[in-house]
Amino acid sequence: MPKKICVIDGHPDPDDSRLIHALCDEYCAGATKGGHEISRIDIARLDCKPLKYKSDFDIDPDSTVQRERAKLITAEHVVLMFPLWLGSMPAATRAFFEQMARGEFFLEANEDAGHKWPKRMMKGKSARIVVTMGMPAIAYKTLFAGASLKAVERGLFGISGFKPVRHTVLGNVDGGTEEQNKIRLSEIRALGVQGK
């Protein structure tokens, strides 16, 4: 069944040689082949500043972020790809999500008195997170328990209603051979064809 998919390229460096950009290209190519409708957000082409004040979350973002939001609103499936930097997503990628979250975009406050859970605004959408890193994927999962990945899965996507949230971890990407990169690109293209 064809889906509306939004691919978020979370690498802040616009250099075309970055693996994340190639992975996003392959996913989009596969998804197009699979008959899916694609939109794309390239964080390297945006200028999103991190929020400084809690009160900033209460007001809507500027028109640039509003345009990108429209892509998430219409998407049934969201794919976020980013490199692991200092154990987490790059600061620019996080700043993008802080800007997107303004004005109750991901969670809407419950007007009822008491301790009701906020309304999950992304309910009905699924997500996949693709993370690249220099260390072996098994080391990240065992030594670091995939902590930053879990934070994105649960603290951003899960809490706002995305379900299911799946992930792909690609380790040893620094200095990977051409053959290894072909395998990675092929794996991501296959996910695009399936719309997963």
FITORTI-937694 format. One record per atom (N, C-alpha, C): x, y, z; residue number from 1; atom name. Coordinates in steps of 0.2 Angstrom, whole numbers, padded with zeros to 4 digits. Layout:
<atoms>
{{X,Y,Z},NUM,'CA'} ...
</atoms>
This chain:
<atoms>
{{0004,-0006,0000},1,'N'} {{0000,0000,0000},1,'CA'} {{0004,0006,0000},1,'C'} {{0004,0010,-0005},2,'N'} {{0008,0017,-0005},2,'CA'} {{0007,0021,0001},2,'C'} {{0012,0024,0003},3,'N'} {{0012,0029,0009},3,'CA'} {{0014,0036,0007},3,'C'} {{0012,0041,0011},4,'N'} {{0015,0047,0011},4,'CA'} {{0021,0047,0016},4,'C'} {{0027,0048,0013},5,'N'} {{0033,0048,0017},5,'CA'} {{0037,0054,0017},5,'C'} {{0039,0056,0023},6,'N'} {{0043,0062,0024},6,'CA'} {{0050,0060,0026},6,'C'} {{0055,0061,0023},7,'N'} {{0062,0059,0024},7,'CA'} {{0066,0065,0027},7,'C'} {{0068,0065,0033},8,'N'} {{0072,0070,0036},8,'CA'} {{0080,0069,0036},8,'C'} {{0083,0073,0032},9,'N'} {{0090,0072,0032},9,'CA'} {{0093,0076,0037},9,'C'} {{0096,0073,0043},10,'N'} {{0098,0076,0049},10,'CA'} {{0105,0078,0049},10,'C'} {{0109,0077,0043},11,'N'} {{0116,0079,0043},11,'CA'} {{0117,0087,0042},11,'C'} {{0120,0091,0047},12,'N'} {{0120,0098,0046},12,'CA'} {{0125,0100,0041},12,'C'} {{0129,0096,0039},13,'N'} {{0135,0098,0034},13,'CA'} {{0132,0097,0027},13,'C'} {{0131,0102,0023},14,'N'} {{0128,0102,0016},14,'CA'} {{0133,0098,0011},14,'C'} {{0139,0096,0013},15,'N'} {{0144,0093,0008},15,'CA'} {{0140,0087,0005},15,'C'} {{0140,0086,-0001},16,'N'} {{0137,0080,-0004},16,'CA'} {{0140,0074,-0003},16,'C'} {{0146,0074,-0001},17,'N'} {{0150,0068,0000},17,'CA'} {{0148,0064,0007},17,'C'} {{0144,0067,0011},18,'N'} {{0142,0064,0017},18,'CA'} {{0137,0058,0016},18,'C'} {{0139,0053,0020},19,'N'} {{0135,0047,0019},19,'CA'} {{0127,0047,0020},19,'C'} {{0126,0051,0025},20,'N'} {{0119,0052,0027},20,'CA'} {{0115,0055,0021},20,'C'} {{0118,0060,0017},21,'N'} {{0114,0062,0011},21,'CA'} {{0113,0057,0006},21,'C'} {{0118,0053,0005},22,'N'} {{0117,0047,0000},22,'CA'} {{0112,0042,0002},22,'C'} {{0112,0041,0009},23,'N'} {{0107,0036,0012},23,'CA'} {{0100,0039,0011},23,'C'} {{0099,0045,0012},24,'N'} {{0093,0049,0011},24,'CA'} {{0091,0048,0003},24,'C'} {{0095,0050,-0001},25,'N'} {{0094,0049,-0008},25,'CA'} {{0092,0042,-0010},25,'C'} {{0095,0037,-0008},26,'N'} {{0094,0030,-0009},26,'CA'} {{0087,0028,-0006},26,'C'} {{0085,0030,0000},27,'N'} {{0079,0029,0002},27,'CA'} {{0073,0032,-0002},27,'C'} {{0074,0038,-0004},28,'N'} {{0069,0042,-0008},28,'CA'} {{0068,0038,-0015},28,'C'} {{0074,0036,-0018},29,'N'} {{0074,0033,-0024},29,'CA'} {{0070,0026,-0024},29,'C'} {{0071,0022,-0018},30,'N'} {{0068,0016,-0017},30,'CA'} {{0060,0017,-0016},30,'C'} {{0059,0022,-0012},31,'N'} {{0052,0024,-0010},31,'CA'} {{0048,0026,-0017},31,'C'} {{0051,0030,-0021},32,'N'} {{0048,0032,-0027},32,'CA'} {{0047,0026,-0032},32,'C'} {{0052,0021,-0032},33,'N'} {{0051,0015,-0036},33,'CA'} {{0045,0011,-0033},33,'C'} {{0044,0011,-0026},34,'N'} {{0039,0007,-0023},34,'CA'} {{0032,0011,-0023},34,'C'} {{0032,0016,-0027},35,'N'} {{0025,0020,-0028},35,'CA'} {{0023,0024,-0022},35,'C'} {{0028,0026,-0017},36,'N'} {{0026,0030,-0012},36,'CA'} {{0027,0038,-0014},36,'C'} {{0023,0042,-0010},37,'N'} {{0024,0049,-0011},37,'CA'} {{0029,0052,-0006},37,'C'} {{0034,0055,-0009},38,'N'} {{0040,0058,-0005},38,'CA'} {{0040,0065,-0004},38,'C'} {{0041,0067,0002},39,'N'} {{0043,0074,0004},39,'CA'} {{0050,0074,0008},39,'C'} {{0054,0079,0008},40,'N'} {{0060,0079,0011},40,'CA'} {{0062,0085,0014},40,'C'} {{0065,0084,0020},41,'N'} {{0068,0090,0024},41,'CA'} {{0075,0089,0025},41,'C'} {{0079,0094,0022},42,'N'} {{0086,0094,0023},42,'CA'} {{0088,0099,0028},42,'C'} {{0090,0097,0034},43,'N'} {{0092,0101,0039},43,'CA'} {{0098,0106,0038},43,'C'} {{0103,0103,0033},44,'N'} {{0108,0107,0031},44,'CA'} {{0106,0114,0028},44,'C'} {{0101,0114,0025},45,'N'} {{0098,0120,0021},45,'CA'} {{0094,0124,0025},45,'C'} {{0093,0123,0031},46,'N'} {{0089,0127,0036},46,'CA'} {{0093,0130,0041},46,'C'} {{0091,0136,0044},47,'N'} {{0095,0139,0049},47,'CA'} {{0090,0139,0055},47,'C'} {{0090,0134,0059},48,'N'} {{0086,0133,0065},48,'CA'} {{0091,0134,0071},48,'C'} {{0089,0139,0075},49,'N'} {{0092,0141,0081},49,'CA'} {{0089,0137,0087},49,'C'} {{0094,0135,0092},50,'N'} {{0091,0131,0098},50,'CA'} {{0087,0136,0102},50,'C'} {{0082,0134,0105},51,'N'} {{0078,0138,0110},51,'CA'} {{0082,0140,0116},51,'C'} {{0081,0146,0119},52,'N'} {{0084,0148,0125},52,'CA'} {{0079,0148,0131},52,'C'} {{0073,0149,0130},53,'N'} {{0068,0150,0135},53,'CA'} {{0062,0145,0135},53,'C'} {{0060,0143,0140},54,'N'} {{0054,0138,0140},54,'CA'} {{0048,0141,0137},54,'C'} {{0047,0148,0138},55,'N'} {{0042,0151,0135},55,'CA'} {{0042,0151,0127},55,'C'} {{0048,0150,0124},56,'N'} {{0048,0149,0117},56,'CA'} {{0044,0144,0114},56,'C'} {{0043,0138,0118},57,'N'} {{0039,0133,0116},57,'CA'} {{0032,0134,0115},57,'C'} {{0029,0140,0118},58,'N'} {{0022,0142,0118},58,'CA'} {{0020,0145,0112},58,'C'} {{0025,0148,0108},59,'N'} {{0023,0152,0102},59,'CA'} {{0025,0148,0096},59,'C'} {{0022,0149,0090},60,'N'} {{0023,0146,0084},60,'CA'} {{0030,0148,0081},60,'C'} {{0033,0144,0077},61,'N'} {{0039,0145,0074},61,'CA'} {{0038,0150,0068},61,'C'} {{0044,0152,0065},62,'N'} {{0043,0156,0059},62,'CA'} {{0041,0152,0053},62,'C'} {{0040,0156,0048},63,'N'} {{0037,0153,0042},63,'CA'} {{0041,0147,0038},63,'C'} {{0047,0148,0039},64,'N'} {{0052,0142,0036},64,'CA'} {{0050,0136,0040},64,'C'} {{0050,0136,0046},65,'N'} {{0048,0130,0050},65,'CA'} {{0041,0127,0049},65,'C'} {{0037,0132,0048},66,'N'} {{0030,0131,0047},66,'CA'} {{0029,0127,0040},66,'C'} {{0033,0129,0035},67,'N'} {{0033,0125,0029},67,'CA'} {{0035,0118,0029},67,'C'} {{0041,0117,0033},68,'N'} {{0043,0110,0035},68,'CA'} {{0038,0106,0039},68,'C'} {{0035,0109,0043},69,'N'} {{0030,0106,0047},69,'CA'} {{0024,0103,0043},69,'C'} {{0022,0106,0038},70,'N'} {{0017,0104,0033},70,'CA'} {{0019,0097,0030},70,'C'} {{0025,0096,0029},71,'N'} {{0027,0090,0027},71,'CA'} {{0026,0084,0032},71,'C'} {{0027,0085,0038},72,'N'} {{0026,0080,0043},72,'CA'} {{0019,0079,0044},72,'C'} {{0015,0085,0044},73,'N'} {{0007,0084,0045},73,'CA'} {{0004,0079,0040},73,'C'} {{0006,0080,0033},74,'N'} {{0003,0076,0028},74,'CA'} {{0006,0069,0028},74,'C'} {{0012,0068,0031},75,'N'} {{0016,0061,0031},75,'CA'} {{0012,0056,0035},75,'C'} {{0012,0050,0032},76,'N'} {{0010,0044,0036},76,'CA'} {{0016,0040,0040},76,'C'} {{0022,0041,0037},77,'N'} {{0028,0038,0039},77,'CA'} {{0033,0043,0039},77,'C'} {{0038,0044,0044},78,'N'} {{0043,0048,0044},78,'CA'} {{0050,0045,0045},78,'C'} {{0055,0046,0041},79,'N'} {{0061,0043,0042},79,'CA'} {{0066,0049,0043},79,'C'} {{0069,0048,0049},80,'N'} {{0075,0053,0051},80,'CA'} {{0081,0049,0051},80,'C'} {{0086,0052,0047},81,'N'} {{0093,0050,0047},81,'CA'} {{0098,0055,0050},81,'C'} {{0102,0053,0054},82,'N'} {{0107,0057,0057},82,'CA'} {{0114,0054,0059},82,'C'} {{0119,0057,0059},83,'N'} {{0126,0054,0061},83,'CA'} {{0126,0055,0069},83,'C'} {{0129,0050,0072},84,'N'} {{0130,0051,0080},84,'CA'} {{0136,0055,0081},84,'C'} {{0135,0061,0084},85,'N'} {{0140,0066,0086},85,'CA'} {{0140,0066,0093},85,'C'} {{0146,0065,0097},86,'N'} {{0147,0066,0104},86,'CA'} {{0141,0062,0107},86,'C'} {{0139,0056,0105},87,'N'} {{0134,0052,0108},87,'CA'} {{0127,0054,0107},87,'C'} {{0126,0058,0103},88,'N'} {{0119,0061,0102},88,'CA'} {{0118,0063,0094},88,'C'} {{0112,0066,0093},89,'N'} {{0111,0069,0086},89,'CA'} {{0115,0076,0086},89,'C'} {{0117,0078,0080},90,'N'} {{0120,0084,0080},90,'CA'} {{0116,0090,0083},90,'C'} {{0119,0095,0085},91,'N'} {{0115,0101,0088},91,'CA'} {{0110,0104,0084},91,'C'} {{0112,0105,0077},92,'N'} {{0108,0108,0072},92,'CA'} {{0101,0104,0071},92,'C'} {{0102,0097,0072},93,'N'} {{0096,0093,0071},93,'CA'} {{0092,0093,0077},93,'C'} {{0095,0094,0083},94,'N'} {{0090,0095,0089},94,'CA'} {{0087,0101,0089},94,'C'} {{0091,0107,0087},95,'N'} {{0088,0113,0086},95,'CA'} {{0082,0113,0081},95,'C'} {{0082,0110,0076},96,'N'} {{0077,0109,0071},96,'CA'} {{0070,0106,0075},96,'C'} {{0071,0101,0079},97,'N'} {{0066,0098,0082},97,'CA'} {{0063,0102,0088},97,'C'} {{0067,0106,0091},98,'N'} {{0065,0111,0096},98,'CA'} {{0060,0116,0092},98,'C'} {{0062,0119,0087},99,'N'} {{0058,0123,0083},99,'CA'} {{0052,0120,0081},99,'C'} {{0052,0114,0078},100,'N'} {{0046,0111,0076},100,'CA'} {{0041,0110,0082},100,'C'} {{0044,0109,0088},101,'N'} {{0039,0107,0093},101,'CA'} {{0036,0113,0096},101,'C'} {{0037,0119,0094},102,'N'} {{0034,0125,0097},102,'CA'} {{0027,0125,0095},102,'C'} {{0023,0128,0099},103,'N'} {{0016,0129,0098},103,'CA'} {{0012,0123,0099},103,'C'} {{0014,0118,0103},104,'N'} {{0011,0112,0104},104,'CA'} {{0010,0107,0098},104,'C'} {{0015,0107,0093},105,'N'} {{0015,0104,0087},105,'CA'} {{0015,0096,0088},105,'C'} {{0020,0094,0093},106,'N'} {{0020,0087,0094},106,'CA'} {{0016,0084,0100},106,'C'} {{0015,0089,0105},107,'N'} {{0010,0087,0111},107,'CA'} {{0006,0093,0112},107,'C'} {{0000,0092,0113},108,'N'} {{-0005,0097,0115},108,'CA'} {{-0007,0097,0122},108,'C'} {{-0006,0102,0125},109,'N'} {{-0008,0102,0133},109,'CA'} {{-0016,0100,0133},109,'C'} {{-0017,0096,0138},110,'N'} {{-0024,0094,0140},110,'CA'} {{-0027,0099,0144},110,'C'} {{-0033,0101,0142},111,'N'} {{-0036,0107,0145},111,'CA'} {{-0040,0105,0152},111,'C'} {{-0041,0098,0152},112,'N'} {{-0044,0096,0158},112,'CA'} {{-0039,0097,0164},112,'C'} {{-0042,0098,0170},113,'N'} {{-0039,0098,0176},113,'CA'} {{-0036,0092,0178},113,'C'} {{-0031,0092,0182},114,'N'} {{-0028,0085,0185},114,'CA'} {{-0021,0084,0181},114,'C'} {{-0020,0077,0181},115,'N'} {{-0013,0075,0178},115,'CA'} {{-0014,0071,0172},115,'C'} {{-0018,0074,0167},116,'N'} {{-0020,0070,0161},116,'CA'} {{-0014,0071,0156},116,'C'} {{-0012,0066,0153},117,'N'} {{-0007,0065,0148},117,'CA'} {{-0009,0070,0142},117,'C'} {{-0004,0074,0140},118,'N'} {{-0005,0078,0134},118,'CA'} {{-0007,0074,0128},118,'C'} {{-0011,0077,0123},119,'N'} {{-0013,0074,0117},119,'CA'} {{-0007,0073,0113},119,'C'} {{-0007,0067,0110},120,'N'} {{-0001,0065,0106},120,'CA'} {{-0003,0067,0098},120,'C'} {{0000,0072,0096},121,'N'} {{-0002,0075,0089},121,'CA'} {{0000,0071,0083},121,'C'} {{0005,0066,0084},122,'N'} {{0007,0062,0079},122,'CA'} {{0004,0055,0078},122,'C'} {{-0001,0054,0082},123,'N'} {{-0004,0048,0082},123,'CA'} {{-0006,0046,0075},123,'C'} {{-0006,0039,0073},124,'N'} {{-0007,0037,0067},124,'CA'} {{-0001,0037,0062},124,'C'} {{0004,0040,0064},125,'N'} {{0010,0040,0060},125,'CA'} {{0015,0035,0062},125,'C'} {{0019,0032,0058},126,'N'} {{0025,0028,0060},126,'CA'} {{0031,0031,0058},126,'C'} {{0037,0028,0061},127,'N'} {{0043,0031,0060},127,'CA'} {{0049,0026,0060},127,'C'} {{0054,0028,0056},128,'N'} {{0061,0025,0057},128,'CA'} {{0066,0030,0058},128,'C'} {{0071,0028,0062},129,'N'} {{0077,0032,0063},129,'CA'} {{0083,0028,0061},129,'C'} {{0087,0031,0057},130,'N'} {{0093,0028,0054},130,'CA'} {{0099,0032,0057},130,'C'} {{0103,0029,0061},131,'N'} {{0109,0032,0064},131,'CA'} {{0116,0029,0061},131,'C'} {{0120,0034,0059},132,'N'} {{0127,0031,0057},132,'CA'} {{0132,0033,0062},132,'C'} {{0137,0029,0063},133,'N'} {{0142,0031,0068},133,'CA'} {{0149,0028,0066},133,'C'} {{0154,0030,0069},134,'N'} {{0161,0027,0068},134,'CA'} {{0162,0021,0071},134,'C'} {{0159,0020,0077},135,'N'} {{0161,0014,0081},135,'CA'} {{0156,0008,0078},135,'C'} {{0158,0002,0080},136,'N'} {{0154,-0003,0078},136,'CA'} {{0147,-0003,0081},136,'C'} {{0142,-0005,0078},137,'N'} {{0135,-0004,0080},137,'CA'} {{0134,-0008,0086},137,'C'} {{0137,-0014,0087},138,'N'} {{0137,-0019,0093},138,'CA'} {{0139,-0015,0099},138,'C'} {{0145,-0011,0098},139,'N'} {{0148,-0008,0104},139,'CA'} {{0143,-0002,0106},139,'C'} {{0140,0001,0101},140,'N'} {{0135,0006,0103},140,'CA'} {{0129,0003,0107},140,'C'} {{0127,-0002,0105},141,'N'} {{0121,-0006,0108},141,'CA'} {{0122,-0009,0115},141,'C'} {{0128,-0011,0115},142,'N'} {{0130,-0015,0122},142,'CA'} {{0133,-0010,0127},142,'C'} {{0139,-0006,0125},143,'N'} {{0142,-0002,0129},143,'CA'} {{0138,0004,0131},143,'C'} {{0135,0007,0126},144,'N'} {{0131,0013,0127},144,'CA'} {{0123,0012,0128},144,'C'} {{0121,0006,0127},145,'N'} {{0114,0004,0127},145,'CA'} {{0110,0008,0123},145,'C'} {{0113,0010,0117},146,'N'} {{0109,0014,0112},146,'CA'} {{0105,0020,0115},146,'C'} {{0108,0023,0120},147,'N'} {{0105,0028,0124},147,'CA'} {{0102,0034,0120},147,'C'} {{0106,0037,0116},148,'N'} {{0103,0043,0112},148,'CA'} {{0098,0041,0107},148,'C'} {{0098,0035,0104},149,'N'} {{0093,0032,0100},149,'CA'} {{0087,0031,0104},149,'C'} {{0087,0028,0110},150,'N'} {{0081,0027,0114},150,'CA'} {{0078,0034,0116},150,'C'} {{0082,0039,0117},151,'N'} {{0080,0046,0118},151,'CA'} {{0075,0048,0113},151,'C'} {{0078,0047,0107},152,'N'} {{0074,0050,0101},152,'CA'} {{0068,0046,0100},152,'C'} {{0069,0039,0100},153,'N'} {{0063,0034,0099},153,'CA'} {{0057,0036,0104},153,'C'} {{0059,0036,0111},154,'N'} {{0054,0037,0116},154,'CA'} {{0052,0044,0117},154,'C'} {{0058,0049,0118},155,'N'} {{0057,0055,0121},155,'CA'} {{0055,0060,0115},155,'C'} {{0055,0058,0109},156,'N'} {{0053,0063,0104},156,'CA'} {{0047,0059,0100},156,'C'} {{0048,0054,0096},157,'N'} {{0043,0051,0092},157,'CA'} {{0038,0047,0096},157,'C'} {{0040,0043,0101},158,'N'} {{0035,0039,0105},158,'CA'} {{0031,0043,0109},158,'C'} {{0033,0048,0112},159,'N'} {{0029,0052,0117},159,'CA'} {{0024,0056,0113},159,'C'} {{0026,0057,0106},160,'N'} {{0021,0062,0102},160,'CA'} {{0016,0057,0098},160,'C'} {{0017,0051,0099},161,'N'} {{0012,0047,0096},161,'CA'} {{0014,0042,0090},161,'C'} {{0020,0043,0087},162,'N'} {{0022,0039,0082},162,'CA'} {{0022,0031,0084},162,'C'} {{0020,0027,0080},163,'N'} {{0020,0020,0082},163,'CA'} {{0018,0016,0076},163,'C'} {{0022,0011,0074},164,'N'} {{0028,0009,0078},164,'CA'} {{0034,0014,0076},164,'C'} {{0039,0014,0080},165,'N'} {{0045,0017,0079},165,'CA'} {{0051,0012,0078},165,'C'} {{0054,0011,0072},166,'N'} {{0059,0006,0071},166,'CA'} {{0066,0010,0070},166,'C'} {{0071,0006,0070},167,'N'} {{0078,0009,0069},167,'CA'} {{0082,0005,0065},167,'C'} {{0087,0008,0062},168,'N'} {{0093,0005,0059},168,'CA'} {{0099,0008,0061},168,'C'} {{0104,0004,0064},169,'N'} {{0110,0007,0066},169,'CA'} {{0116,0005,0061},169,'C'} {{0119,0009,0058},170,'N'} {{0125,0008,0054},170,'CA'} {{0131,0010,0057},170,'C'} {{0135,0005,0059},171,'N'} {{0142,0007,0062},171,'CA'} {{0148,0006,0058},171,'C'} {{0153,0008,0060},172,'N'} {{0160,0008,0056},172,'CA'} {{0159,0011,0050},172,'C'} {{0156,0017,0049},173,'N'} {{0155,0020,0043},173,'CA'} {{0161,0025,0041},173,'C'} {{0165,0027,0046},174,'N'} {{0171,0030,0045},174,'CA'} {{0176,0026,0042},174,'C'} {{0178,0027,0036},175,'N'} {{0183,0023,0032},175,'CA'} {{0180,0017,0030},175,'C'} {{0174,0016,0029},176,'N'} {{0171,0010,0026},176,'CA'} {{0173,0010,0019},176,'C'} {{0173,0003,0017},177,'N'} {{0175,0002,0010},177,'CA'} {{0169,0004,0005},177,'C'} {{0171,0004,-0001},178,'N'} {{0166,0006,-0006},178,'CA'} {{0161,0000,-0006},178,'C'} {{0163,-0006,-0006},179,'N'} {{0158,-0012,-0005},179,'CA'} {{0154,-0012,0001},179,'C'} {{0156,-0010,0006},180,'N'} {{0152,-0009,0012},180,'CA'} {{0147,-0004,0012},180,'C'} {{0149,0002,0009},181,'N'} {{0144,0007,0007},181,'CA'} {{0139,0005,0002},181,'C'} {{0140,0001,-0003},182,'N'} {{0136,-0001,-0007},182,'CA'} {{0130,-0005,-0004},182,'C'} {{0133,-0010,0001},183,'N'} {{0128,-0014,0004},183,'CA'} {{0123,-0010,0009},183,'C'} {{0126,-0005,0012},184,'N'} {{0122,0000,0016},184,'CA'} {{0117,0003,0012},184,'C'} {{0119,0006,0007},185,'N'} {{0114,0010,0002},185,'CA'} {{0109,0005,-0001},185,'C'} {{0111,-0001,-0002},186,'N'} {{0106,-0006,-0005},186,'CA'} {{0101,-0007,0001},186,'C'} {{0103,-0008,0007},187,'N'} {{0099,-0010,0012},187,'CA'} {{0093,-0004,0013},187,'C'} {{0096,0002,0013},188,'N'} {{0091,0008,0014},188,'CA'} {{0087,0009,0008},188,'C'} {{0089,0008,0002},189,'N'} {{0085,0008,-0004},189,'CA'} {{0079,0003,-0003},189,'C'} {{0080,-0003,-0001},190,'N'} {{0075,-0008,0000},190,'CA'} {{0070,-0006,0005},190,'C'} {{0072,-0003,0011},191,'N'} {{0067,0000,0016},191,'CA'} {{0063,0005,0012},191,'C'} {{0066,0009,0008},192,'N'} {{0062,0014,0004},192,'CA'} {{0057,0011,0000},192,'C'} {{0058,0006,-0004},193,'N'} {{0054,0002,-0008},193,'CA'} {{0048,0000,-0004},193,'C'} {{0049,-0003,0002},194,'N'} {{0044,-0006,0006},194,'CA'} {{0040,0000,0010},194,'C'} {{0043,0006,0010},195,'N'} {{0040,0011,0014},195,'CA'} {{0040,0010,0022},195,'C'} {{0046,0007,0024},196,'N'} {{0047,0006,0031},196,'CA'} {{0053,0010,0034},196,'C'} 
</atoms>
